[in-house]
């Protein structure tokens, strides 16, 4: 039904609600209850307001509808009521017709999930073509760290050329006449600089990197093949209450930010958008603080290192603010960790959040580098017996490094990482989290998003700029017309 344009309305969770139209409210309420599979229980007006609009303050809107239709279309038990579905089907069958059509549309969208796999196959095949596996010339190559050897360099590229060097990807490096594997630590598109790590020092000034994005695509394909994507999307679509027992810490958030914070803590899916300067990062950092104080495990991701570093800074600022209010609180080493390479000097000064700075890990990595050099020595001497012994020690040492790093990740309440690192790093990929917070989501590919969501048990919080988020969502908060997150709970700052 379409209300008259003159009727009074308000926006709640991005839905246009006609607050003085009881019939429209009846239709909206019943459809919401059916979509969330809550139509068979008894509720009072406060509970219905929470279910339909996400907050008890909207109970008067519910009462407006019940005053007119409670006797005719609801069954009662004292102060409680539930929809009389038989009476509603007789009196207003169009309610159920629309719901049925919505469900049929959603089912047809589910069938398009196979397009994810097909699109990844197409991308992998495209990446294999020689023109895409090009060599990127580096200039001004500088050594910034030894053991491991870390270099930073400028990239020579055409103005319209697209460079893809995701963090954590291993690529081939041509060092003069030598070829070796290096790991991309960071690619800064703005300044066209790349930071990478290698086991041995570079020997030449003539250095090139081979761009091959098929590595991360194969990883995504393997992850998606192991997932029940339909089940995952159904879980995201079916928004439900999540119990948060801890005291709410709002610090200096304003009223609107507090409402969004409460929603994010009390619902399984929250979608947050707003232009720069509206306090999204401020809010997200406070949300992370609340979750960490409740000892819930949260993975915080963004596509770029800069965004991850910015949110890490905000969180540490929130921690300091909270310390002033609660003198008994202290952030213990290992409760919050930043995984991956960080070029931000100020952030690196905080040794509480870097497991890589652990002395035992440093010792293991130094030992690994010595063993790699030793293997090269025996390769040059054609001494297969000694080479085999060293390879065995290298494997043993790599296992110890992985176990030590995994221990840090498993013990942390908050893990900050880029999305590519979260997908590629097995230490992260094998971890389960209660919550995930994804900032600046507009540039993230849907398969990357799904690959990270598979390890989340409680809450999904996605944030972005409303000027760019629409690149991946439509006006209903749906992330793709092929695969639909139809019921993202939305809040505006």
C-alpha positions in Angstrom: 0.0 0.0 0.0 1.2 3.5 -0.8 0.4 6.3 1.7 -0.7 9.8 0.7 2.2 12.2 0.3 0.7 14.5 2.9 0.9 12.0 5.7 3.4 12.5 8.5 6.5 10.3 8.4 9.9 9.9 9.9 13.0 7.8 9.0 14.0 4.9 11.3 16.9 2.7 10.2 16.7 4.3 6.8 13.1 3.1 6.3 10.4 5.8 5.7 7.8 5.2 8.5 4.3 6.7 8.3 3.8 7.2 12.0 0.1 8.4 11.8 -1.1 5.7 9.4 -2.3 2.7 11.5 -3.0 0.5 8.4 0.4 1.2 6.9 2.0 0.4 10.3 0.1 -2.9 10.5 1.4 -4.0 7.1 5.0 -2.9 8.0 4.9 -4.6 11.4 3.5 -8.0 10.2 6.0 -8.1 7.3 8.9 -7.4 9.6 7.8 -10.1 12.0 7.4 -12.6 9.2 10.8 -11.8 7.7 12.5 -12.3 11.0 10.5 -15.4 11.8 9.1 -13.8 15.0 5.3 -13.9 14.1 4.4 -16.8 16.4 5.4 -15.3 19.8 3.5 -13.0 22.2 5.0 -9.5 22.8 4.1 -6.2 24.6 4.4 -2.9 22.8 8.0 -2.3 24.1 9.2 -5.6 22.8 7.5 -5.1 19.5 9.2 -1.7 19.2 12.6 -3.3 19.8 11.9 -6.0 17.3 10.5 -3.8 14.5 12.5 -0.6 15.0 15.4 -1.6 17.1 14.6 0.6 20.1 11.9 0.8 22.8 11.6 4.5 22.3 9.3 3.8 19.3 6.7 2.0 21.4 4.2 4.8 20.9 4.3 4.1 17.1 3.4 0.5 17.9 0.6 1.6 20.2 -0.9 3.8 17.4 -1.3 0.7 15.3 -2.5 -1.6 18.1 -5.1 0.9 19.2 -6.9 0.4 15.9 -6.1 -3.3 15.0 -5.3 -5.2 18.2 -8.8 -6.5 18.7 -9.4 -7.5 15.0 -6.0 -8.9 13.9 -4.1 -9.9 17.1 -4.5 -12.6 19.7 -4.0 -11.5 23.3 -2.7 -12.9 26.5 -3.0 -10.3 29.3 -0.8 -7.3 28.1 0.8 -9.4 25.4 -0.3 -9.9 21.8 0.7 -11.8 18.7 -0.5 -11.6 15.1 -3.7 -13.5 14.2 -2.4 -14.9 10.9 -5.7 -16.5 9.9 -7.6 -13.2 10.4 -4.9 -11.2 8.6 -4.9 -13.6 5.6 -8.7 -13.2 5.3 -8.7 -9.4 5.8 -5.4 -8.4 4.2 -4.0 -11.2 2.0 -1.8 -8.6 0.1 0.5 -8.5 3.2 1.5 -12.1 2.5 1.6 -11.8 -1.3 4.3 -9.2 -1.1 6.3 -11.1 1.5 6.1 -14.2 -0.8 7.3 -12.2 -3.8 10.2 -10.8 -1.7 11.2 -14.3 -0.7 10.9 -15.6 -4.2 13.1 -12.7 -5.4 15.6 -13.6 -2.7 15.6 -17.2 -3.7 16.3 -16.3 -7.3 19.2 -14.1 -6.1 20.6 -17.0 -4.2 20.9 -19.0 -7.4 23.4 -16.3 -8.7 25.9 -17.2 -6.0 27.6 -19.4 -8.5 28.6 -16.2 -10.3 31.1 -15.6 -7.5 32.9 -18.7 -8.5 32.7 -18.0 -12.2 33.9 -14.4 -11.8 36.9 -15.6 -9.8 37.7 -18.2 -12.4 37.5 -15.5 -15.1 39.8 -13.2 -13.0 42.3 -16.0 -12.5 42.4 -16.8 -16.2 42.8 -13.1 -17.0 45.6 -12.8 -14.5 47.5 -15.7 -16.1 47.7 -13.8 -19.4 51.2 -12.5 -20.1 50.1 -8.9 -20.5 48.8 -8.9 -16.9 51.8 -10.6 -15.4 54.1 -7.7 -16.2 57.3 -6.6 -14.4 57.1 -3.4 -12.4 60.4 -1.4 -12.4 61.5 0.0 -9.1 63.6 3.1 -8.5 65.1 4.7 -5.4 65.3 1.3 -3.7 66.3 1.8 0.0 67.1 -0.7 2.7 65.1 0.3 5.8 65.6 -2.7 8.0 67.9 -5.8 8.3 67.0 -9.3 9.5 64.6 -9.5 7.8 65.7 -7.3 4.9 63.0 -4.7 4.3 63.1 -2.4 1.3 61.0 0.6 0.3 61.0 1.8 -3.4 59.2 4.0 -5.8 57.3 2.5 -8.7 57.7 3.5 -12.3 54.2 3.5 -13.9 52.1 5.1 -16.6 49.4 7.6 -15.4 46.6 5.2 -16.4 48.3 2.0 -15.3 46.7 -0.1 -12.5 49.1 -1.7 -10.1 47.9 -4.5 -7.8 50.3 -5.5 -5.0 48.1 -6.7 -2.0 49.8 -7.0 1.4 51.0 -10.5 2.2 51.3 -11.7 -1.4 54.6 -13.4 -2.4 55.9 -12.2 -5.8 58.9 -12.8 -7.9 61.7 -10.2 -7.6 64.2 -9.8 -10.4 67.5 -8.6 -8.7 69.8 -8.0 -11.6 70.4 -11.5 -13.0 68.9 -13.2 -9.9 65.3 -14.1 -9.2 63.9 -14.5 -5.7 60.6 -14.5 -3.8 59.7 -11.4 -1.8 56.6 -10.6 0.3 54.7 -7.4 -0.2 54.3 -5.6 3.1 52.6 -2.4 1.9 51.7 -0.7 -1.4 50.9 3.0 -1.0 49.0 4.0 -4.2 48.9 7.7 -3.3 52.7 8.0 -3.2 53.3 5.1 -5.6 55.7 3.4 -3.1 56.0 -0.3 -2.3 57.5 -1.9 0.8 58.6 -5.5 0.6 60.6 -8.1 2.6 63.1 -10.6 1.4 65.3 -13.2 3.1 68.6 -12.0 1.6 69.9 -8.5 0.7 69.4 -7.2 -2.8 72.6 -7.3 -5.0 71.7 -4.9 -7.8 70.1 -1.5 -8.4 68.2 -3.0 -11.3 65.2 -4.4 -9.4 61.8 -5.4 -10.7 58.7 -7.0 -9.2 56.4 -9.4 -11.1 52.8 -8.4 -10.7 50.7 -11.5 -10.4 47.3 -11.2 -8.6 46.4 -14.8 -9.2 47.8 -15.8 -5.8 45.2 -14.1 -3.8 42.5 -15.1 -6.3 43.4 -18.8 -5.9 43.2 -18.3 -2.1 39.8 -16.7 -2.3 38.6 -19.5 -4.6 39.7 -22.2 -2.2 38.1 -20.4 0.8 34.8 -19.9 -1.1 34.8 -23.5 -2.3 35.0 -24.6 1.4 32.1 -22.3 2.4 28.4 -22.7 2.4 27.8 -19.2 1.0 24.0 -19.5 1.0 24.0 -20.4 4.7 26.4 -17.5 5.5 24.2 -15.0 3.7 21.0 -16.3 5.4 22.7 -15.8 8.7 23.6 -12.2 7.9 20.1 -11.5 6.4 18.4 -12.8 9.6 19.2 -10.0 12.0 18.8 -11.0 15.6 19.5 -9.6 19.0 22.9 -10.3 20.5 23.3 -10.2 24.2 25.7 -7.6 25.6 25.9 -7.8 29.3 28.7 -5.4 30.1 28.1 -1.8 31.1 27.9 0.5 28.1 30.9 2.8 27.8 30.0 5.9 25.7 32.8 8.3 26.8 32.2 11.6 24.8 29.9 10.3 22.1 26.9 12.4 21.2 23.3 11.2 21.3 23.2 9.9 17.7 26.5 8.1 18.1 25.3 6.4 21.3 22.2 5.1 19.5 24.4 3.5 16.8 26.8 2.1 19.4 23.9 0.5 21.2 22.6 -1.0 18.0 26.0 -2.4 17.0 26.3 -4.1 20.4 22.8 -5.5 20.5 22.2 -6.7 16.9 24.0 -9.2 14.8 24.5 -6.9 11.8 25.0 -3.1 11.7 25.6 -1.0 8.7 27.1 2.5 9.4 27.6 5.3 6.9 28.3 9.0 6.9 30.5 11.5 5.2 34.0 12.3 6.5 34.0 14.3 9.7 30.8 12.8 11.1 32.7 10.7 13.8 32.6 7.2 12.3 36.2 6.4 13.4 35.5 7.9 16.8 32.4 5.7 17.2 34.1 2.6 15.9 37.0 3.0 18.3 34.6 3.3 21.2 32.7 0.2 19.9 36.0 -1.7 19.8 36.8 -0.6 23.4 33.4 -1.9 24.6 33.9 -5.2 22.9 37.4 -5.6 24.3 36.3 -4.7 27.8 33.7 -7.5 27.5 36.5 -9.8 26.5 35.0 -10.5 23.1 37.4 -11.2 20.2 37.1 -8.7 17.4 38.8 -8.6 14.0 39.2 -5.0 12.7 39.9 -4.7 8.9 40.2 -2.3 6.1 41.5 -2.6 2.5 44.4 -0.2 3.1 47.1 0.0 5.8 46.5 3.7 6.2 42.9 3.1 7.3 43.9 0.3 9.6 46.6 2.4 11.2 44.2 5.4 11.6 41.6 3.2 13.4 44.3 1.7 15.6 45.4 5.2 16.6 41.8 6.1 17.4 41.4 2.9 19.6 44.5 3.7 21.5 43.3 7.2 22.1 40.0 5.8 23.4 41.9 3.5 25.7 43.8 6.6 27.2 40.5 8.5 27.6 39.0 5.5 29.4 42.0 5.3 31.7 41.3 8.8 33.0 37.8 7.7 33.9 38.7 4.3 35.3 42.1 4.4 37.0 42.0 0.6 37.6 42.1 -0.1 33.8 45.2 -0.8 31.9 45.7 -2.2 28.4 47.8 -5.3 28.9 50.4 -6.4 26.3 48.9 -8.8 23.8 45.2 -7.8 24.4 45.3 -5.7 21.2 47.7 -6.5 18.4 48.4 -5.0 14.9 49.3 -7.7 12.4 51.4 -6.8 9.4 53.9 -4.2 8.3 53.4 -0.7 9.8 55.3 2.3 8.4 53.6 4.7 10.9 56.5 5.6 13.2 54.2 7.0 16.0 52.2 3.7 16.0 55.4 1.6 16.0 56.5 3.4 19.2 53.7 1.5 21.0 55.3 -1.9 21.6 52.2 -3.2 23.3 50.4 -4.0 20.1 53.1 -5.7 17.9 53.6 -9.4 18.5 56.4 -9.3 15.9 58.4 -7.3 18.4 58.4 -10.3 20.7 62.0 -11.2 21.6 61.4 -14.9 21.0 59.9 -14.2 17.6 62.9 -12.0 16.7 65.3 -14.8 17.7 63.4 -17.3 15.6 63.4 -15.0 12.6 67.1 -14.3 12.9 67.8 -18.0 13.1 65.6 -18.6 10.1 67.5 -16.1 8.0 70.8 -17.7 9.0 69.5 -21.1 8.0 68.3 -19.8 4.6 71.8 -18.4 3.9 73.3 -21.7 5.0 71.0 -23.6 2.6 72.2 -21.3 -0.2 75.8 -22.1 0.7 75.2 -25.9 0.5 73.3 -25.5 -2.8 76.4 -23.7 -4.2 78.6 -26.5 -2.9 76.3 -29.2 -4.2 76.3 -30.8 -0.8 72.8 -32.5 -0.8 73.2 -34.2 2.6 73.9 -31.0 4.5 71.4 -29.1 2.4 68.7 -31.6 3.4 69.6 -31.2 7.1 69.3 -27.4 6.9 65.9 -27.6 5.0 64.6 -29.8 7.9 65.7 -27.2 10.4 64.2 -24.4 8.3 60.8 -26.2 8.3 61.0 -26.8 12.0 61.8 -23.1 12.7 59.0 -21.9 10.4 56.5 -24.1 12.4 57.8 -22.5 15.7 57.3 -19.0 14.3 53.8 -19.9 13.1 52.9 -21.4 16.5 54.2 -18.4 18.4 52.4 -15.9 16.2 49.2 -17.9 16.4 49.4 -17.9 20.2 49.5 -14.1 20.2 46.5 -13.9 17.8 44.5 -16.4 19.8 45.1 -14.6 23.1 44.2 -11.1 21.7 40.8 -9.5 22.2 41.4 -7.1 19.3 43.3 -7.8 16.1 43.9 -5.0 13.5 44.8 -6.1 10.0 44.3 -5.3 6.3 41.7 -7.4 4.6 44.3 -9.1 2.3 46.4 -10.0 5.3 43.4 -11.4 7.1 42.6 -13.6 4.0 46.2 -14.7 3.1 47.7 -15.2 6.6 46.9 -18.7 7.8 47.5 -17.7 11.4 44.6 -15.3 11.0 42.6 -17.4 8.6 42.3 -20.3 11.1 41.2 -18.1 14.0 37.6 -17.6 15.1 36.3 -14.2 16.2 33.1 -13.0 17.9 32.9 -9.8 15.8 34.3 -8.2 12.7 34.5 -4.5 12.0 35.2 -3.4 8.4 36.0 0.2 7.8 36.0 2.1 4.5 34.3 -0.9 2.9 33.4 0.8 -0.4 36.4 -0.5 -2.3 36.2 -4.1 -1.0 35.3 -6.9 -3.3 32.3 -9.0 -2.2 34.3 -12.3 -2.3 36.9 -10.8 0.1 34.1 -9.7 2.4 32.6 -13.2 2.4 35.9 -14.9 3.0 36.4 -12.9 6.2 32.8 -13.3 7.5 33.0 -17.1 7.6 34.9 -17.0 10.9 32.5 -14.6 12.7 30.0 -15.9 15.3 28.3 -12.8 16.7 28.4 -9.4 15.1 29.2 -7.9 11.7 29.7 -4.1 11.6 30.4 -2.5 8.2 31.2 1.2 7.9 31.9 3.6 5.1 31.4 7.0 3.5 27.9 7.4 2.2 29.3 9.1 -0.9 31.2 5.9 -1.9 29.4 3.1 -0.1 26.7 3.2 -2.8 29.2 1.8 -5.2 28.6 -1.6 -3.6 25.1 -1.2 -2.2 21.7 -0.2 -3.4 19.2 1.9 -1.5 18.0 -1.0 0.5 21.4 -1.7 1.9 21.9 -4.7 -0.4 25.5 -5.4 -1.4 24.8 -7.0 -4.8 21.9 -7.6 -7.0 23.3 -11.1 -7.4 23.9 -11.9 -3.8 21.8 -9.8 -1.4 22.5 -8.8 2.2 18.9 -7.7 2.2 18.5 -6.9 5.9 21.6 -4.9 6.9 20.4 -3.0 9.9 21.3 0.6 9.0 22.1 3.6 11.1 23.2 7.0 10.0 25.5 9.3 11.8 
